[in-house]
Amino acid sequence: MGHDATYVLGVCFIFDRGVVIVNGKVGATENKDTDIYFSIREMTQKQRDHLTARTWAEVDLDAIADNVRQTRLRIGSRVKLMAVVKANAYGHGAFPVSSAALSAGADILGVATIDEALALRNQGVQAPIMVIGYTPSEEAGIAAEKGIILTIVSPEHANAISQVMACNEVPKLAVHLKIDTGMGRLGAASLSELDDMVDVLSQKNIEIEGAFTHFAQSDALDKEHANRQLRMASVYFTHLRERTTGRDWTFHAANSAAIIDLPQSYFSMVRLGIAMYGVYPSGDVTTQNLPIHQSMSLFTRVSQVKDVQPGVTLSYGSTFVASKPMTIATLPIGYADGLHRMLSNRGYVSLNQHQCPILGRICMDQTLIDVTAVPTVSVHDVVTVYDEKSLPVLARYAETIPYELLCAVSQRIPRIYK
Ligand SMILES: *Cc1c(COP(=O)(O)O)cnc(C)c1O
């Protein structure tokens, strides 16, 4: 078996395609084509050149680990820390991020779907994993078998899960109850709905371990809505504790913004998402409360340079017309790589310390930029699509949030782990 790479904090080694060794335990990855991880430190020059020939993302796992440690300092040792690694860890790579976060002291992983949980189990992750989104009742058996904690979102859902589990021989299923305190998405919307959920789920192979809610506006400057949700959550949690004296509950509410700005919301666990990746949830949170640094940067290279005369039009729809002589560079990155088409004729990338405007429509695989102001530009020059400084700015141009740009980094972009 020729080996491709070795990487990550001494806990995990990757050999060949799709085979992962975590803490000495071998596990085959589910999708042999997509689960390839590299460390830039361990790569041969040839592998490195190949991976960075077109467009690539660099992911700094030390930054992830530092951000987890900073969060731990903020929340203290008694509050559990969930590392939220849904959506392929916000585009960063679920497995390497999970390994880094767990090594840095995360207690549990949070994912959005049962498939994301199963993929991590198949890769050899033994830590607790919780699906914080909805799981159809058909999947309760496999969740129990693989020790995956599920979220119960309504009395109907509780019923369905309880029926599936009643005719199952599998081990106990652990669940948390979702409470809707103002997000309007999932969860019990009254104490009586919550009571119904507890009643229906009280059977021998189901363990109700926790309950939680989710903030709609913890990242806003005005915390009125968040505080209202917080007061309501306390009422629900107190009710559950009084109903079931002696039971050890895991209550949780805080996302990144609440970790940063609402220490009263920590309860027994926090759910760390965007801040683990070193990105603030909004421009309105108190950044000094949690010093973090961004993990992912996105790069591409110039594929062609040309001079154009006034009147020349660029890209689909000819939406950009040169009004003066210009120098244009073509980049091998498009919306299929995660560069939002919304950025057509908006926003900048950076080349040799210059900000270069995006010109014309972004194509599926290619984008044009203005390099007129850059003294020398050659094919193969590296272009920073975004880094720590420019991600929030680019997100604003795309009329979205950094979360969406990170998640959009597509499967065909190699992630290089540092
Ligand atoms: C995604 C998610 C989080 C993490 O949110 P961030 O803003 O990224 O910290 C926490 N809880 C739930 C229920 C989520 O869906």
The ligand as an ORCA input file, in Angstrom:
! r2SCAN-3c Opt
* xyz 0 1
  C     -25.588     25.249     13.395
  C     -26.075     25.214     14.775
  C     -25.266     25.685     15.824
  C     -23.969     26.408     15.603
  O     -24.227     27.749     15.314
  P     -23.048     28.817     15.126
  O     -23.733     30.102     14.923
  O     -22.297     28.375     13.909
  O     -22.229     28.740     16.350
  C     -25.733     25.512     17.113
  N     -26.925     24.918     17.358
  C     -27.733     24.477     16.374
  C     -29.036     23.845     16.709
  C     -27.345     24.620     15.049
  O     -28.153     24.195     14.067
*
